[in-house]
């Protein structure tokens, strides 16, 4: 006989299994598109050169990161950010596979089937993926909720981007990504109406994207300690990507190329940072990562400047004595090596004081307690000092010292 309590439990179980099945199906489809698309891209690599090689591997890596991290987050917690990551990975996988498939058929004259429908898909499927990542993930991360009704209204305005994507998908004429193919579902005579929808979408996009960026800073100001740590994970990786892409824009040399590659590689790590933040796995390590990153950048810059300056100076000073610059290089290397450890300690302390304050305060507390122990012999004062040091360093809910009494006969 089934009790009344069994029905809700079984319903919840069925809902959970259905949700996991959908998550797994989306991930499998996205991975299948990537698995088929990468060999096709490699086969046409000679058409695009080194740049094509970069995109053939970096873009699938981004898709894999989005899909796998999104699926894991969606399966573990009820947070829409996980679904956004996974669905954006699926949309990007469809777009990349479709474009690669059509280019493969065009470049090699392979005569593949379904070229026209896939060309149509490749013309618009990347836009929803970009919209979900640039607009809705920043607005909802990390709690999965908008900041308030006004921000929810801004998210609804962002749906104009969806309307613009739909309009581009039904505009008659050559497809944007494959101009040698006509739009198979273009609506003749609807050009003016579709152009109005596309214009409204283009006008709303910068407004909505700017609002999404502002929402991150507003959320950071309102955040508690845990949410601020979550935002740091997102902000660190996103900040590196933005800086790299900005550096790559005005240059046309190796610096621009390296910055562009760093930006793309950083995007691969962005879903991982989001997953760590939402699932709170090693959440507090971000302060240490930030301080170490800044410290090593500062140390490397200073040592490089010292090394270059010493080489130039010593070469000028030793020019009358020797024509070789090997002595200048050796002396500069020895000086830089001698400066490394003292410089590292000083820079790391300064950076920790600013960016990893909890660790800096904890080290000062432990050092102060060690100094205090040198002049104290009373057991009560030592135990009280130990409890106070633990409380100031770790901020636990409670702390106590248990001292075993020495009984007669103990060694």
N, C-alpha and C positions, 0 to 999 in steps of 0.2 A: 504494500500500500504506500502511495506517495504522499508525503506530507506537504503542507502549504509552503514550507520553507525550501522545498526542493526545486520548485518551479523557478523562482528568481535566480537561484544558484545555477541551474542548468542554462537558463537564458543568458546569464552573464558569461558562463563558460563558452557557450556557442558564439557570443559576440566577440570574446577574446580570440577564439580560434579563427573566426572569420577575419578579424583585423590582422592577425599574424599571417594568414594565407594571402591577403591582399598585399601586405608589405613584402612578403617573399616573392610574390608574382611580379610586382613592379621591379624589384631588384633583379630578378632573373631576366626579365625582358631587356632592361637597360644593359646588363652585362652581356647578353647575347648580341645586341646591336654593336657594342664595342668590340667583341671578339670577332665579328665578321668584318667590321669596318676597318680595323687596323691593318690586316693583310692587304686589303684593297688599296689603302693609302700607301703602303710600302711599294706595291706594284707600280704605282704611278709617281714614285718619288722623283724620278729623273726629270719630270715635267716642272718641278717646283724648286729643286735645289735644297741647300741647307735649311732655309726657312721652313720649307715643307716638312723636313725631318723633325724640326722642333715641334710643329703643330701636330704632327702625326702621333707623337708620344705624350706631349704635355696636355693636350685637350682630352684625350682618353683618360689620362691620370686624374684630371680634374673631375671628369664624369664619374670615375670609380670612387673617388673620395666622397663626392656628394652622395652617391647612391648608397655606398656601404655605411657611411657614418649616419646618413639620414635614416636608413632602415634600422640600424642599431638603436638610435635614439627613439624612433617611433615605436619600436617594440618594447623598450624599457620604461618609458614615461609617457604620460598623456600630455604631450606638448606639440602644438602644431608646427613648431620650427623643424622638428624631425621630418614631418610629412613634406614641408616646403623643400627641404634639402633633397629628399629622395625624388620628389616629383620634378624638381628642376634638373636633377641628374638624368631622369628619364627623358625629359623634353630635349635636353642637350644631346643625349645619346641618339635620339631619333634624328635630330637635325644634323649632327655630324655624320651619322651613318648614311643618311639620305644624300647629303652633299657629296660624300666620298663615292657612293654608289653611282651617282649620275656622272661625276667627273671621270670615274673609271670607265664607264661605258662610252663617254664622249672621247676621251683621250686614246683609248685602245680600240674603239669601234667594235666593242664586244657584242653588241646586239642583245643586251640583257632585257628581260621583261620588266614591266612596271616602272620604267624610267620616268614617264611623265607624272604619275601620281607621287613618286618619291621626290621628284624635282619640286613639285608643289609643296610637299611637306618641308623640304629643306629651305624654302623661301620664307617661312614664318615660325617654325617651331623653336628656334633659338631665342626669339623675343620673349616668350613667357618665362623661359628659364632665367634670362637676365633680369626680368622684372621681379620675379620671386626673390632673387638673391639681393638685388640692389634696393628694393623697396620694402617688401614684407618681412624679410628676415631681420633687418635692422629695427623695424617698428615693433616686432613681437619678441625679439631676443632680450633677456633669457627666459622670462616668465611665461611667454606664450600668450600674453594679453596686451592689448593696446594701453597706452598710458591714461586714456580717458575718452569721453565721447567725441571730443574735437579731433583727436588723433584717429579714432575709428572712422569719422567722416572723411578724413584725409585718405585713409585706406580705401574707402568706397570710391573717392575720386580717382584713385589709382586704377580702378577697373576700366577707366577710359582707355588705358593702354591695351586692355583686352579687346575693347571695341575697335581700336586702331589696328590691332593685329588681324582681327576678323575682316576688317575693311581691306587691308592689304592682300588678304588671301582670296578675295573675290573681285579684285580690280582686274578688268580685262587688259590684255596686252602681254608683252614678254615678262617672264618671271625675273625678279631682281637678281637672284643668285645664279640663274641659268638663262641668260637673255636669248639663247637660241631655241628656247621652248616657250610656247604660248601658254598662258594660264588656262588649264583645262576646265576650271569652274568659274571663270570670269563671267560677270553678268553684264551683257551689252546694254548700254543706255543708262547704267547706274553710276557712271564715272563721277558726276557732280556730287551726288549724295555721299558716295564713298570718300570723295576728296574732303568733304566737310567733316566727316567723322575722323579721318586721318589728321586733319588740321587741328581739331580739338584735342586729339590724343597727343600730338606733338607739343601743343601749348601746355597741356597739363603735366607732361612728363618731367620737365625741369622743376616745376613747382612741387610735385609729389616727391621726387628724389631728394630735393633740398630739405623737405619736411622730414623725410626718413633719416637723413644725417643729423638734423637738429634733434630729433627724438632721442637719438643715442646720448647726446650730451645732457638733455633734460632728464633722461632716466638715470644717468650717472649722478647728477646732482641730488636726485631724490632717493637714490639707492641706499640700502643698508650695507653692512659690512660684507655679507656674503654676495649680494648682487653686484657690488662694486668689484669684487674679485672676479666674478664671471665676466663682467664687462671689460676687465683688463685683458683677459685672454683674447676676446674678440678684437679689442682695440689694438693690441700689439701686432697681431698678424695683419689685420686690415691696414694699419698705419704703415707697415713696411711695404705692403703692396702698393699703396697709394703713392708713397715717396718714390718707389722704384719707377712706377709708370710716369710720374711727373718728370723725373730726371730723363726718361727716355724720349720725351716729346721734343724738346728743342734741339737735340743733338742728332747727328747722322753718322757717327763713328762707332768705334768699339765700345765706348762708354755707354752710348745709347743702346746698343745691342745687349750688352751685359745687364743693364738696368731692366730692359724689357724681359729678358729671360728670368731674372730674379723675381720680377713681379708675377710672371706666370707661375713660377715654381712656388711662390708664396701662396698663390691661390689654391694650390693643391693642399696646403696645410690648413687653410681657413676652416673647412668643415671639421677637421680634427680638433681645432681649438674650440669651435662651437660645441662639439660633442663633449669635450672635457669639461667645459664650463657648465653645460646643462646637467650632465651626470655627476658633476662635482668630484671627479676622480683626480686626486692630487691638485685640488683647486688652489691651494695656497702656495704652490711652487712657482706661480707666476711672478711673485715679487723677486724671488731669487733669479729667475730667468731674465727678468728685465734688468736687474742690477748687474748681473754678469755680462749681459749683452752690451750695455752701455759702457761698463768698465773696460771690456776688451776692445771696443771701438776706440775709446779714448786712448788706451795704452798703445794700441797699434798705430794710431795717428801720431802720437808724440814720438814713439821710437822711430817711425819712418822719417819724421821730420829731422830728428837728431841724427839719424844715420846718413840721410842725404846731405845735411848741413856739414857734418864732419868730413864726409868724402870730398865735398867741394872745397872746404877749407884746408884740409890736409894736402889735397892735390896741389893747391896753389902754394902752400907753404913748402912742400917737398919738391916742387918742380925744379928748383936749381940743383937739387942733390941727385934726384933719380927721375928718369923719364917714365918709369912704370908706376901704375896706380895700384898695384897689388898691396903695397904697404899701407896706403890710405884705407883701402877696403878692409884689411885685416884689423887695423887700429879701430876703425869705426865699428866693426862687428864686436870687438872686445868691449868697447865702451857701451854699446847698446845692450850686450849681455849683462854687463855689470849693473846697468841701470834697471834691468827688468824687475827683479824682485822688490827693491825699495819702491819703485814706481808703482808696481802692482798693488802693494799694501796700501800706499797712500791714496791711490785713485779708488780702490775698492772701498776703503773706509769712507771716503767722501761721497761716493755713489750710494753706498748703503745708508748713509745718514739721510740722503734725500729720497731714495726710491725703495729702500727696504728697511724702513725705520724700525719695524718690530724686531728684526734680527739684530740690528745695531743696538737697540735698547737692551735686548736680551744679553748680548755679549758684554755690554757695560755693566749690567746687573751681576752677571756671573763673576766678572773681574772684581767688582766692588766687594762681593761676598768673599772671594778668595783673599782679598786684602784684609777684610774684617777678621777672618779666621786666624790670622797670624798672631793677633794680640789677645785672643779670647780663649779661655780654658774652661769656662763654666758651660756645662752640658746644656743647661736650659737656654742660655743665650745662643749657643750654636744651633740648637733645634729651631728656635724662633727665627734666627737669621736664615736658615735653610728654607723654612716655610715661606718667609717673606720674599726670598729670591725666586722661588718657584712661582708664587702668585704673580709677581711683577713680570716674569719672563714668559710664562705660558698662559696666564689668566684662566686657570681651571675653575670648575664650579666649587671645588673644595680641595683642601690640602692638609695633611697632617703628617707628623713624624712619629713612628713607633720605635721605641727603644727597648730592647730586650734586657730585662734585669738579669744580673749575674748571680746565679745560685751557688751555694756552697758545693764544692767538689768539682765545679767546672774548671777546665784547664784555662 
